[in-house]
Amino acid sequence: MTLNILDDYWQRFAGVEANRLAAKRRAEVIVQTCGWGHVLDIGCGDGSLVRELIERGFVADGVDSSQVAIAYARAHSRAPFTQECLPYLSASAASVDIISIANVLENLDESKISGALAELWRVTKRHLIAWVACDVPAPIIQTRRPRAWWESRLLDAGFRVGMRAFNVPSSDTYGGASREILVMEKCPALDCDLDDSEALIDPTTWPTKFSDIPVRRRYSAAQLIREGDRVLDLSCGTGWGTHILAANSLASEIIGIDSNENAIEYARKAFFATSGLDFVCETPIQHLNRTTDEAVDFIFDARGDAGHTDFLQECHRVLTPGGRVFVLANTHQRDTVEDPNWAESAGFFVEHTFPGLATTPDSSRVEPDVVPILLTKDPLSGIGKPIQRAIAPYVLDSQLPPLLDFNAQYENPWLIRNMISIGLRTFNENLLDVVATRVIESNRGTNDIAAATCVRAYAFLAAGDQPLAKVTEIVNEINARIVELEAMKADAGGYPRWEISLHYVKALIHLKIGERELASENLNACISLPYKNYSILLGTKVASASYLLGLMRIADGNITSARHAWEAGMNVGKTATDIRWEREFGQFPIPPDFVFRELTTILDLATRCTTALQQCREGAMPPVNSLRSVVNRQWLYDKLHQQLSDKEMEMQATVAKLQKATADSAKEIRRLDSLSKAKDEQIRQLKFLLASVQ
């Protein structure tokens, strides 16, 4: 692309809204794949991305070959902008954390690509994100090549697939054109030689055609690692998969184990800089044998050794209750590992199978013929075993507030992360019901059984319409738990944690089948119980009950009762802003993150109640008008959120249409180009014949 064309372009399009919107999307890609740091934006144009990144807390510089673009950028920001172009940059070696480059590489002559990529490798410390137009019908593009070609050139230049590449789409559309997003990392210069043996490969340095499924398996496994988990990656090879697990999870510690010394040497040199990551040279069974009981939370089994009973028994021993094994089972192992009876006999449940991550013919070079299967150690193995280390959501201290003293409240404190806490517990609803049912059948721990009953009650609500006979069964079960809790409240820790939760879910069940008065009774019970005896965070249920009860009462035409309910919800919010922090949450310098999340929920519900009170003053308007005013004001935020969601869906649909239109246009251009070439060939032949005749 010549400078005259670039200057002409930026004279017309510098500062347009489309540039700002594109910059926001690109900034989000950088955040999701690289995190924060110092960014060099090559092809910065009018500086939109640099300004967007600076607003988000980054350090950012811009480089562009257009004098007009750089002049505009400097006129609108004090950030450093430099006029220069690839393949030569003035930046020092390894001087920036992240390089962002868009609409540049494809506009270079193909003969200059290798030199440009070498320069990018020199300047970046770690990350490179390239937006490349691979199939755009534009005359200014000099190197029009498919994504696979660009990937191959980047890999040859010393980059590898970015460890967080799957956090973002592989392409984006803006300005009416589709661009491939290539998320890469800089490979350190290593003196380790790899061969083609299974232990000495690094698929992150291969084209996506061969590496996509194996890399995606590690990414999917990382999503199943819970915050604070201790993780073992058995038969880790060169550590590429271990690095993906570490980069995409909140594990506190990840250890890669392999018996191949060369593989471990490569892993330590290529990936060891990641915090909490370590590599050990020994066989998986050797490492398991020397690991203490229940010291590990997640195991990635790359060779499917868990298909052998004795090996799985060792995994069971070292795993904490509810711990997981992500097994890559081959055809011979799959029937065994997937068998619920076999898994249960070893103390595990089959939590999930991932057929979508099975091996494809193109990826047979890595982990051929395998299907990932997730096994979960029976959480009931934690009965009578207190938590002895800090792992989300558990914290340890000599003086814990009731909110966090799970060891004192439960016979099986491991149920908190395996059955109760949303986001930590299993995502398999059937398994969750099985665990809750078995907890009830075990008849161990009043709070344990109450929690299991509450889990089953919410699952009952989520299951849709149910016969009234089944409603009666679940209501009777809840009533029995409430009676047990009331009888034990003087001795049981955690009062009235589960009484309030059970009354609340019971109210929802009654309301669902039209029993409004019974629903009101249970909502009133939530409001009247001394929730502060347990924790201010239990106020989420009290404020929610208050808000719902107020809506019910105003629908009945009873403004006075509605105001009383909403005043109760508002008072919960007031209490939440006037608490003794150490008494409620302990003396931790950094409290568990759910504390602020729950406090935010309380204040949001209290805001709703306050708004309802403002719009529903006693005697100011008839009940029907009051209802309309409350609904209009109370659901303002929800309506705005829905509007944003609708706009997002509309944009996604538009993007899909544009992508299809772009693809169709590109296809038509290729067809016309083919016809043009055919006609050129015909003309050439006719000219040749004419010359021959003459």
Secondary structure by P-SEA (a helix, b strand, c coil): ccaaaaaaaaacccccaaaaaaaaaaaaaaaacccccbbbbcccccaaaaaaaaaacccbbbbbccaaaaaaaaaccccccccccccccccccccccbbbbccccccccccaaaaaaaaaaacccbbbbbbcccccccccccccccaaaaaaaaaaacccccccccccccccccccbbbbbbbbbbbccccccccccccccccccccccccaaaaaaaaaaaaaccccccccccccccaaaaaaaaacccccbbbbbbccaaaaaaaaacccccccbbbbcccaaaaaaacccccccbbbbcccccccaaaaaaaaaaccccbbbbcccccccccccccaaaaaaaccccccccccccccccccccccbbbbbbbbccccccccccccccccccccccccccccccccccccccccccccccccccccaaaaaaaaaaaaaacccaaaaaaaaaaaaaaaaacccccaaaaaaaaaaaaaaaaaaaaacccccccaaaaaaaaaaaaaaaaaacaaaaaaaaaaaaaaccccccccccaaaaaaaaaaaaaaaaaaccaaaaaaaaaaaaaaaaaaaccccccccccccccccaaaaaaaaaaaaaaaaaaaaaacccccccaaaaaaaaaaaaaaaaaaaaaaaaaaaaaaaaaaaaaaaaaaaaaaaaaaaaaaaaaaaaaaaaaaaaaaac
